[in-house]
């Protein structure tokens, strides 16, 4: 057995070897290298820690960018829905053209206005949908102008599938389409508006101004001739000593004065002629308003014009008033009036009839002329002039002894139905 002191000496040696201090320790020769590796590992650990912190920072930045991209994507999606709503909800017709004029897309209004299918339209060229004299070359010229300057505006004539032509106001705008590869493709956005009613109103106002000028001339001449006659009777009554003649002259003067007053009232009633553009009016409603000013309770009426609307001057009510009043005053034995219509290739004919004695044949050609009626003739004369503002003509086609028959011919495009008429079997 070894002594304790020997054991302690051996243990000390072993300890020195374990911690690398013994002369024969294997680790002692590697100690500097281990320290270098430990230092290198600590350095890498710091680098990894820094990289982790950078990664965490980048992750937060990426998350924020992702949130921003998601928000913008939602905004783009919302904007797309908004633009689609405008595209399809706009009252205008909208085309998207390529730079060479070919149609890329259209909204539903285009299909309805031109009465064609989408397939037919996408294969069409401008001249297919344009009125006579409007060519592809003209359209391409406008496209090139829009591509160069960014926009252009002009008037055009469109053509429906059935050949019907109608005026258009067109606005072209250049838009840049971004392809999938990021390149830009120039396109043309075309916004079309049907200006048929605007053109009709323009023509009607021009006609109204002419009619008003004519009426002013007619009334002036009527008053002028009446004043001339009145002055003559005043001179005669002033110079005469015969009481009976003076009385007759005064009666004439009173009649002429009332005639002047009537003419002035006439101008008051029609001073608004053409002051406002014509509009679509419900025939039945306007007729009822017109006869409400007359004592029509003793006369029956029959109306078969439900839903019918015509494009006429705002004095249409006065026209019906004059026509019906004429029958009250001159239509002996009238107990019923009727308002009906019939449609033909020439347009819509509105028919006003009564069951009175009618109008004598020799009077028919003169009743609508100024001074051609049994009184002053201005009522029917003005009725004709008001109707003609929007191209409506009026004639009397009844038979003497069988009642009057006024026929108002409304041209195509100037009548419509608010609700389609019900067909009877």
C-alpha positions as CSV (number, residue, x, y, z in Angstrom):
1,X,0.0,0.0,0.0
2,X,1.3,3.4,-1.0
3,X,1.7,6.0,1.6
4,X,-0.8,8.9,1.8
5,X,2.0,11.4,1.0
6,X,2.8,9.5,-2.2
7,X,-0.8,9.5,-3.1
8,X,-1.1,13.2,-2.5
9,X,1.9,13.7,-4.8
10,X,0.4,11.6,-7.5
11,X,-3.0,13.4,-7.2
12,X,-1.3,16.8,-7.5
13,X,0.4,15.6,-10.6
14,X,-2.8,14.4,-12.0
15,X,-4.5,17.7,-11.2
16,X,-1.8,19.6,-13.0
17,X,-2.2,17.4,-16.0
18,X,-6.0,17.8,-16.0
19,X,-5.8,21.6,-16.0
20,X,-2.9,21.6,-18.5
21,X,-0.1,22.7,-16.1
22,X,1.8,19.6,-15.9
23,X,5.0,19.3,-17.9
24,X,3.7,16.1,-19.5
25,X,0.1,17.4,-20.1
26,X,-1.1,16.9,-23.6
27,X,-3.4,20.0,-23.4
28,X,-0.7,22.3,-22.4
29,X,0.8,22.5,-25.9
30,X,-2.8,23.3,-27.3
31,X,-3.7,25.9,-24.8
32,X,-2.9,29.0,-27.0
33,X,-4.7,27.5,-29.9
34,X,-7.8,26.9,-27.8
35,X,-7.7,30.5,-26.6
36,X,-7.6,31.6,-30.2
37,X,-10.5,29.3,-31.2
38,X,-12.5,30.5,-28.1
39,X,-11.8,34.2,-29.2
40,X,-12.9,33.3,-32.7
41,X,-16.0,31.6,-31.5
42,X,-16.9,34.6,-29.4
43,X,-16.3,36.9,-32.3
44,X,-18.6,34.7,-34.5
45,X,-21.1,34.7,-31.7
46,X,-21.2,38.5,-31.7
47,X,-21.5,38.5,-35.5
48,X,-24.3,36.1,-35.3
49,X,-26.0,38.2,-32.7
50,X,-25.6,41.3,-34.8
51,X,-26.9,39.4,-37.8
52,X,-29.9,38.2,-35.8
53,X,-30.7,41.7,-34.7
54,X,-30.3,42.9,-38.4
55,X,-32.5,40.0,-39.5
56,X,-35.1,40.9,-36.9
57,X,-35.0,44.6,-38.0
58,X,-35.3,43.5,-41.7
59,X,-38.2,41.2,-40.7
60,X,-40.0,44.1,-39.1
61,X,-39.4,46.3,-42.2
62,X,-40.6,43.5,-44.4
63,X,-43.7,43.1,-42.3
64,X,-44.4,46.9,-42.5
65,X,-43.8,46.8,-46.3
66,X,-46.1,43.8,-46.6
67,X,-48.8,45.7,-44.7
68,X,-48.3,48.7,-46.9
69,X,-48.5,46.6,-50.0
70,X,-51.6,44.9,-48.8
71,X,-53.2,48.3,-48.1
72,X,-52.3,49.6,-51.5
73,X,-53.5,46.4,-53.1
74,X,-56.8,46.9,-51.4
75,X,-56.9,50.5,-52.6
76,X,-56.2,49.4,-56.1
77,X,-58.9,46.8,-55.9
78,X,-61.3,49.4,-54.6
79,X,-60.3,51.8,-57.3
80,X,-60.8,49.1,-59.9
81,X,-64.3,48.4,-58.6
82,X,-65.0,52.2,-58.6
83,X,-63.8,52.6,-62.1
84,X,-65.8,49.6,-63.3
85,X,-68.9,51.1,-61.7
86,X,-68.2,54.4,-63.5
87,X,-67.5,52.5,-66.8
88,X,-70.7,50.6,-66.7
89,X,-72.8,53.1,-64.8
90,X,-72.0,56.1,-66.9
91,X,-74.9,57.4,-69.1
92,X,-72.4,57.9,-71.8
93,X,-71.1,55.3,-74.3
94,X,-67.4,54.4,-73.6
95,X,-65.0,52.8,-76.0
96,X,-61.4,51.7,-75.5
97,X,-59.3,51.8,-78.8
98,X,-55.9,50.6,-79.7
99,X,-53.6,53.3,-81.2
100,X,-54.6,52.1,-84.7
101,X,-58.3,52.6,-84.0
102,X,-59.3,49.0,-83.3
103,X,-61.9,48.5,-80.6
104,X,-60.6,46.7,-77.5
105,X,-63.6,47.1,-75.2
106,X,-66.9,48.9,-74.7
107,X,-69.5,49.4,-72.0
108,X,-73.1,48.1,-72.2
109,X,-74.4,51.5,-73.3
110,X,-72.6,51.2,-76.6
111,X,-74.3,47.8,-77.3
112,X,-77.7,49.3,-76.5
113,X,-77.2,52.5,-78.5
114,X,-75.9,50.8,-81.6
115,X,-78.2,47.8,-81.2
116,X,-75.4,45.3,-81.8
117,X,-73.7,42.4,-79.9
118,X,-70.3,42.7,-78.3
119,X,-68.9,40.2,-80.8
120,X,-70.2,42.3,-83.8
121,X,-68.8,45.5,-82.3
122,X,-65.3,44.2,-81.5
123,X,-64.8,43.2,-85.1
124,X,-66.2,46.4,-86.5
125,X,-64.3,49.5,-87.9
126,X,-65.4,53.1,-87.3
127,X,-67.1,53.4,-90.7
128,X,-69.4,50.5,-89.8
129,X,-71.0,52.5,-87.1
130,X,-70.8,56.0,-88.7
131,X,-73.2,58.0,-90.9
132,X,-72.8,58.6,-94.6
133,X,-69.7,60.6,-95.4
134,X,-67.9,59.7,-92.1
135,X,-64.9,57.5,-93.0
136,X,-62.2,55.4,-91.3
137,X,-59.6,57.9,-92.4
138,X,-61.4,60.8,-90.6
139,X,-61.7,58.7,-87.4
140,X,-58.0,57.7,-87.5
141,X,-57.1,61.4,-87.9
142,X,-58.9,62.2,-84.7
143,X,-57.3,59.2,-82.9
144,X,-53.8,60.4,-84.0
145,X,-54.6,63.9,-82.7
146,X,-55.6,62.5,-79.3
147,X,-52.5,60.4,-79.1
148,X,-50.3,63.4,-79.9
149,X,-52.0,66.1,-77.8
150,X,-53.6,64.0,-75.2
151,X,-57.2,64.9,-76.0
152,X,-59.6,66.1,-78.8
153,X,-63.3,66.7,-79.1
154,X,-65.6,66.8,-82.1
155,X,-69.1,66.0,-83.4
156,X,-69.9,62.9,-85.4
157,X,-72.8,61.0,-86.8
158,X,-73.4,57.4,-85.6
159,X,-75.4,54.7,-87.3
160,X,-77.3,51.9,-85.7
161,X,-77.6,48.4,-87.0
162,X,-80.9,49.2,-88.7
163,X,-79.3,52.1,-90.6
164,X,-80.8,54.9,-88.4
165,X,-78.3,57.8,-88.0
166,X,-78.0,60.0,-84.9
167,X,-75.7,62.9,-83.9
168,X,-72.9,62.3,-81.3
169,X,-70.6,64.4,-79.3
170,X,-67.2,62.6,-78.9
171,X,-64.4,63.2,-76.5
172,X,-61.1,61.3,-77.0
173,X,-58.4,61.0,-74.3
174,X,-55.0,59.3,-74.5
175,X,-54.5,56.7,-71.8
176,X,-51.3,54.7,-71.1
177,X,-51.8,50.9,-70.6
178,X,-49.0,49.2,-68.7
179,X,-48.2,45.7,-70.1
180,X,-47.2,42.7,-68.0
181,X,-43.5,43.3,-68.9
182,X,-43.7,46.9,-67.7
183,X,-43.7,48.6,-71.1
184,X,-46.2,51.3,-72.0
185,X,-48.9,50.8,-74.7
186,X,-50.8,54.0,-75.7
187,X,-54.5,53.7,-76.1
188,X,-57.5,56.0,-76.8
189,X,-60.5,56.3,-74.5
190,X,-63.5,57.5,-76.4
191,X,-66.6,58.9,-74.6
192,X,-69.7,59.3,-76.8
193,X,-72.9,61.1,-76.0
194,X,-76.1,61.0,-78.0
195,X,-77.0,64.7,-78.7
196,X,-80.2,64.0,-80.7
197,X,-82.3,65.9,-78.2
198,X,-79.8,68.8,-78.0
199,X,-79.9,69.1,-81.8
200,X,-83.7,68.9,-81.8
201,X,-83.8,71.7,-79.2
202,X,-81.4,73.8,-81.1
203,X,-83.5,73.5,-84.3
204,X,-86.7,74.1,-82.3
205,X,-85.3,77.3,-80.7
206,X,-84.2,78.6,-84.1
207,X,-87.7,77.9,-85.4
208,X,-89.3,79.5,-82.4
209,X,-87.3,82.7,-82.9
210,X,-88.4,82.8,-86.5
211,X,-92.0,82.2,-85.4
212,X,-91.9,84.8,-82.7
213,X,-90.5,87.3,-85.2
214,X,-93.4,86.4,-87.6
215,X,-95.9,86.7,-84.8
216,X,-94.6,90.1,-83.8
217,X,-94.9,91.2,-87.4
218,X,-98.5,89.8,-87.7
219,X,-99.6,91.4,-84.5
220,X,-98.0,94.7,-85.3
221,X,-99.6,94.8,-88.7
222,X,-103.0,93.9,-87.2
223,X,-102.8,96.6,-84.5
224,X,-101.5,99.1,-87.1
225,X,-104.4,98.5,-89.4
226,X,-106.9,98.6,-86.5
227,X,-105.4,101.9,-85.2
228,X,-105.6,103.4,-88.7
229,X,-109.3,102.4,-89.0
230,X,-109.9,103.7,-85.4
231,X,-108.4,107.1,-86.2
232,X,-110.6,107.3,-89.3
233,X,-113.8,106.7,-87.2
234,X,-112.6,109.2,-84.6
235,X,-112.3,111.8,-87.3
236,X,-115.7,110.9,-88.7
237,X,-117.4,111.0,-85.4
238,X,-115.7,114.3,-84.6
239,X,-116.8,116.0,-87.8
240,X,-120.3,114.5,-88.1
241,X,-123.4,116.4,-86.8
242,X,-125.7,113.4,-87.3
243,X,-126.3,111.8,-83.9
244,X,-127.2,108.4,-85.3
245,X,-124.0,108.3,-87.3
246,X,-122.0,109.4,-84.4
247,X,-123.4,106.6,-82.3
248,X,-122.6,104.1,-85.1
249,X,-119.0,105.5,-85.3
250,X,-118.6,105.2,-81.6
251,X,-119.7,101.5,-81.7
252,X,-117.2,100.9,-84.4
253,X,-114.5,102.6,-82.3
254,X,-115.4,100.5,-79.3
255,X,-115.2,97.3,-81.4
256,X,-111.8,98.3,-82.8
257,X,-110.5,99.1,-79.4
258,X,-111.6,95.7,-78.1
259,X,-109.8,94.2,-81.1
260,X,-106.6,96.0,-80.2
261,X,-106.9,94.8,-76.6
262,X,-107.5,91.2,-77.9
263,X,-104.3,91.5,-79.9
264,X,-102.3,92.7,-77.0
265,X,-103.7,89.9,-74.8
266,X,-102.7,87.5,-77.5
267,X,-99.1,88.8,-77.5
268,X,-99.1,88.5,-73.7
269,X,-100.1,84.8,-73.9
270,X,-97.5,84.0,-76.4
271,X,-94.6,86.2,-75.3
272,X,-92.8,83.1,-74.0
273,X,-92.8,81.3,-77.3
274,X,-89.3,79.8,-77.8
275,X,-87.9,81.3,-74.6
276,X,-87.2,77.8,-73.3
277,X,-86.2,74.7,-75.3
278,X,-89.0,72.1,-76.0
279,X,-89.3,69.1,-73.8
280,X,-90.9,65.7,-73.7
281,X,-94.6,66.0,-72.6
282,X,-97.3,63.5,-71.7
283,X,-100.1,64.1,-74.2
284,X,-102.9,63.0,-72.0
285,X,-101.8,65.1,-69.0
286,X,-101.3,68.2,-71.1
287,X,-104.7,67.8,-72.8
288,X,-106.4,67.4,-69.4
289,X,-104.6,70.6,-68.1
290,X,-105.8,72.4,-71.3
291,X,-109.5,71.5,-71.0
292,X,-109.5,72.2,-67.3
293,X,-109.6,75.9,-68.2
294,X,-112.8,75.4,-70.1
295,X,-116.4,74.6,-69.0
296,X,-116.2,71.0,-70.2
297,X,-118.5,69.4,-67.7
298,X,-121.4,69.3,-70.2
299,X,-119.2,67.6,-72.8
300,X,-118.1,64.0,-72.6
301,X,-114.5,63.0,-73.4
302,X,-112.8,59.9,-74.5
303,X,-109.0,59.6,-74.3
304,X,-106.9,56.8,-75.6
305,X,-103.3,58.2,-75.5
306,X,-102.0,56.5,-72.4
307,X,-98.2,56.7,-72.0
308,X,-97.8,58.7,-75.2
309,X,-95.2,61.5,-75.0
310,X,-94.2,64.0,-77.7
311,X,-91.3,66.5,-78.0
312,X,-93.0,69.9,-78.3
313,X,-92.8,73.5,-77.3
314,X,-93.9,74.3,-73.7
315,X,-97.0,76.0,-75.2
316,X,-98.5,72.6,-76.2
317,X,-101.1,73.1,-73.5
318,X,-102.2,76.3,-75.3
319,X,-102.5,74.5,-78.6
320,X,-104.9,72.0,-77.1
321,X,-106.8,74.8,-75.4
322,X,-107.2,76.7,-78.6
323,X,-108.3,73.6,-80.5
324,X,-110.9,72.6,-77.9
325,X,-112.1,76.2,-77.3
326,X,-112.6,76.5,-81.0
327,X,-115.0,73.6,-80.9
328,X,-116.8,75.1,-77.9
329,X,-117.3,78.4,-79.7
330,X,-118.0,77.2,-83.2
331,X,-118.8,73.5,-82.9
332,X,-122.6,73.5,-82.9
333,X,-124.1,70.5,-81.2
334,X,-120.9,69.2,-79.7
335,X,-121.5,66.7,-76.9
336,X,-118.3,64.6,-77.0
337,X,-114.7,65.1,-77.8
338,X,-112.1,62.3,-78.3
339,X,-108.3,62.2,-78.3
340,X,-106.7,59.1,-79.9
341,X,-103.6,58.2,-81.9
342,X,-102.4,55.9,-84.7
343,X,-98.8,55.1,-85.8
344,X,-97.7,54.8,-89.4
345,X,-94.5,54.8,-91.5
346,X,-94.7,58.6,-91.5
347,X,-94.8,59.0,-87.7
348,X,-97.4,59.3,-85.0
349,X,-100.8,60.9,-85.8
350,X,-102.7,62.4,-82.8
351,X,-106.4,62.7,-83.6
352,X,-108.8,65.2,-81.9
353,X,-112.4,64.7,-83.0
354,X,-115.9,65.9,-81.9
355,X,-119.5,65.0,-82.9
356,X,-120.5,68.5,-83.9
357,X,-121.4,69.9,-87.3
358,X,-117.8,70.0,-88.5
359,X,-116.1,72.6,-90.8
360,X,-117.3,73.6,-94.2
361,X,-115.1,72.4,-97.1
362,X,-114.3,75.9,-98.3
363,X,-113.1,76.8,-94.9
364,X,-110.7,73.9,-94.3
365,X,-107.8,75.4,-96.2
366,X,-108.0,78.8,-94.4
367,X,-108.7,78.0,-90.8
368,X,-105.0,77.8,-89.9
369,X,-104.1,81.1,-91.7
370,X,-103.9,84.3,-89.9
371,X,-107.4,85.9,-90.0
372,X,-108.8,82.8,-91.8
373,X,-111.2,81.7,-89.1
374,X,-114.7,82.9,-88.2
375,X,-113.2,85.4,-85.7
376,X,-109.6,86.8,-85.8
377,X,-108.2,83.3,-86.7
378,X,-105.2,83.8,-84.4
379,X,-105.9,80.8,-82.1
380,X,-105.6,78.1,-84.8
381,X,-102.9,80.1,-86.6
382,X,-100.8,80.1,-83.4
383,X,-101.5,76.5,-82.8
384,X,-100.0,75.6,-86.2
385,X,-97.0,77.8,-85.6
386,X,-96.3,76.4,-82.1
387,X,-96.5,72.8,-83.3
388,X,-94.3,73.5,-86.3
389,X,-91.4,74.5,-84.0
390,X,-90.7,70.8,-83.5
391,X,-91.8,69.6,-86.9
392,X,-95.4,68.7,-86.0
393,X,-98.0,69.5,-88.7
394,X,-101.7,70.0,-88.2
395,X,-104.6,69.5,-90.6
396,X,-108.4,69.3,-90.4
397,X,-109.7,66.2,-92.2
398,X,-113.3,65.9,-90.9
399,X,-116.4,65.8,-93.0
400,X,-118.9,68.7,-92.8
401,X,-122.0,67.5,-90.9
402,X,-120.0,64.7,-89.1
403,X,-117.8,66.7,-86.8
404,X,-114.3,68.2,-86.8
405,X,-111.1,66.1,-87.0
406,X,-107.8,67.7,-86.2
407,X,-104.8,65.5,-87.1
408,X,-101.4,66.3,-85.6
409,X,-98.6,64.4,-87.4
410,X,-95.6,64.0,-85.1
411,X,-92.4,63.0,-87.0
412,X,-90.3,60.0,-86.0
413,X,-87.9,60.7,-83.2
414,X,-90.3,63.2,-81.7
415,X,-92.6,60.7,-79.9
416,X,-92.2,57.9,-77.5
417,X,-94.1,55.9,-74.9
418,X,-93.3,56.2,-71.2
419,X,-94.8,52.8,-70.8
420,X,-95.3,50.5,-73.9
421,X,-98.9,50.5,-75.0
422,X,-100.8,47.3,-74.1
423,X,-101.9,45.3,-77.1
424,X,-105.5,44.1,-77.1
425,X,-106.5,40.8,-78.5
